[in-house]
Structures are given as structure tokens and as C-alpha cells.
Amino acid sequence: MPQDTKRINGPETTRPYRIHCNGIVLKSFEDRLQEAFGKDGKRKDGRALKESRKYCAYTDAKMGVVSTAKGSAYIELGNTKVIVSVFDPREIPKQNKFCELGELFCDVKFSPFATVVRKSHQTDARERSMATALTSALNPSVCRHLFPNLQIDVFANVLEDDGSALAVAITAAGLALGDACIPMFDVVTAATAGIIGNRVIVDPTAEEEALCMDGSSEDNHGLVMVAKLPTLDQVPEIWQYGYMDVDILWDTCKQLNTVCGDLVPVVQHLLVSKVKTHLQELEMESDEEEETEQNKDEAGNASTHGSGEDR
């Protein structure tokens, strides 16, 4: 495979040096599970199983952070950090037939330092799966009939992965599309839950996601991600990994539906703040133009008055 010459080509994967030290004992799944949840049933960060981490709309979520993109958004959920860029519609490449509906090209990449194991710069199966889910979640929300034979590029970059990376990327992509002034039917919110046995863990961390994916000894194990259009009350995408019963899957989807609804005020606050900031900038620009015109008129009147006195 050809390598990217514009970045440092280190080893494809690296692991912590502590696993090679003497005296390090690899813990079993039961020990890790007991450490993650404890005797009282709460997690390491003190949250209950059905409690999600909170988005901070004032400091940890921003719009318009990439100057070269048409629209962009940056979101932090705990230690998970995702930035999404949206670019202007362009003609669909290698398209022989006319397409009445525009297309969305979504790409998801993990930074090499985003996870414990170093990520390669080449796209892997997880990134392709997340890109497909991102496309499916955004397609129903965008007014694609207004962009015939055009393509909108959406690039999501996971700077740090501490769980729920796909859900954060979908929420950030909806904000970035709004920042790019792309016509949309509704905003998009998403949430993730992990399942271990009879436990439903809302908004799991990376450690908890690893337990959910490694819990093959349990009857039910895996991850579920639900994306929602809150105003239309529609679910454009459900992403599942692992094995679980239909009953527990239905209960998990109902919990995630509630969590997605709780994110709507945060998204609305960010969009309204962006509009207010843009209006303030326009008012300042108009005031500056008026002052400049007044200064020019005063200077012209002064020069005319001075020439009349000289005569």
C-alpha cells in the first residue's frame, strides 16, 4: 500500500509499554466489569447506568471553527472530541446520468492519537462503517432536491475517542450543515448505549464500550446507536453491534429516544447563538460603512468650503 509522504509514517499500531513489564497481570472480564461499575451499580465517574454525559453548550461546543470550510462544528462529550467540516456543493464526480437528488459524501477519520492503539492513516472497516451510518443519518434531514446533480462533502475527524464517537459525529455534522446554511428539514441528534447482560449503559465511555464488545460470555452484549429528527419525530438510522434480544433492544431504543430529545435544547441554543452573532457582525459592518461614508461626505464638504473661501 502506498504511504502518505506528508506525515510521519510511524508503526501501524503501538501498545502501552506496561503490558510488557514484569508483574503485570491481565485482568479477567469479571474483574474489569466489577471495577467499571462497582458494588453500588454506579460507574467510575459517578453516573448511573441511565445517565449520560452532559454537553456544555457554552464552552465545549462551537460552530465555525474551520475557516476554510463552508460550515464546521466542534463538540466535546466528556473526553470525546469531534470536529466536522462541510464544504460547498460541487458537481458529482464521475456521474454519467443526471441525478435529481443531490448526494452527501461523508467521511469519518480517527486521528492517530485518538485511541489507545495508534490508528493508521489508511481507512479501516470501523471508519467505513461509521461513514455509512453518518450518511444514512444525514440524508433524510437535508433538502437534497434543491441540489440536483450536486454533492455536499462532510468530513468528520475524531480527535479523541472516549466512547460514543459516532453519536457525537452525527450531532456535530447536523450543526455543521446548519452553519453552512444548507437547507434542512430538521436538526439531527444521536445517542449511544452499551448492553452487558441485563444492563443498559447510556452514553458509555471507551472502557465501557470495550466491555460491551468483549462480553461474549453474556447472553446480551453490544452497542446501539440511535439518530433522531426531533421535530419530525423520525429515526433515520439505528446502528447495532453485537448480539441482543429484541426486548432489550426495544427498551434500549426507547431510552436513547429520550436522550436524543434532551439534546435538542443544546443544539437549538448553538444555532440561535450563531445567528445572533452573525447578525451582530452584520450590524457592526453596516455601522462602519455608514461612518466611512459620513467621514467622506464631511471631508468633501470641508474641501468645497475651503475652496470657496479662497476665491
Secondary structure by P-SEA (a helix, b strand, c coil): cccccccccccccccccccccccbbbbcaaaaaaaaccccccccccccccbbbbbccccccccccccccccbbbbbcccbbbbbbbbcccccccccccccbbbbbbbbbbccccccccccccccaaaaaaaaaaaaaacccccccccccbbbbbbbbbcccccaaaaaaaaaaaaaaaaacccccbbbbbbbbbbccccccccccaaaaaaaaacccccccbbbbbbbbccccccccccccccccaaaaaaaaaaaaaaaaaaaaaaaaaaaaaaaaaaaaaaaaaaaaaaaaaaaaaaaaaaaaaaaaac
